[in-house]
C-alpha cells in the first residue's frame, strides 16, 4: 500500500515527518535511485527502494496476527477465481497483507489464523512441530469404542497412515454423534477422510482450537487480533522466541 515518503521515513525511525520533509528538500532522499526533492511523493514499501544519504532505509514490517471464526461457505484463499466469498472479505478492516495459515474446507467452519508472519505460519503448518488442531465433528451414527481406538491409533488413507490423534466421544447417539478429534497433520480434507474411512461420514465440521488458541468468545464471522500473550504462546509452541 502506497504511503507518503515522509511517513515512510518516520516509520523507519529516520526522522519525524516534519524533519523528513527537510531531508527531502535538502536532496538527501532517493527513491529507486533517483533523488526526490518535491513533497507529495508516495512510495510502496513492497516495491520501492528508499535511501537517505545513499543508505537504504526500511521500516520493520509490523506483524499482524488475526483469528477468524470462519463460517461455512467462505473459501480459504485471498482471491477466488470463481468469485466466491473468501476469508479475506471477512477481515476487510485489516489493512496489511495477511494470509491464512493452513486451510479450512469451504464446508468447514471454525478457527482460522491469518498473519503476515511467514516464519510462524510455516512452522504451524509443518507436522514436525506437532501443533494440535482440534475439530468438533458431527458424524453419522454412533462410533464404537473400537472405531474410536482406530481413529486414535491411525487410519489408512490413500495417502498413507494418519499419525496418532486424540479422540473423544462428546455425545454419542443416533442418527448422529459428536466427536472431538485433535490431529497434528494437515492433509487435504483429513478429518473428513478419516471419518469416512471408518464409515462414520461427517455431517458438519468445526475447528475449535489451534495449539493454545481457542475460538472462545468469538461469534461466527467475527475476527479479533491475538493478544500479546497469545502471540507469545503461539511462538513458544513452535520454538520461536
Ligand atoms: N479436515 C478436514 O477434513 N477439513 C478441514 O477443513 C480441516 C481438517
Boltz pocket constraint, residues with backbone or C-beta under 6 A from the ligand:
constraints:
  - pocket:
      binder: B
      contacts: [[A, 103], [A, 104], [A, 105], [A, 108], [A, 187], [A, 188], [A, 189], [A, 190], [A, 191], [A, 192], [A, 193], [A, 205]]
      max_distance: 6.0
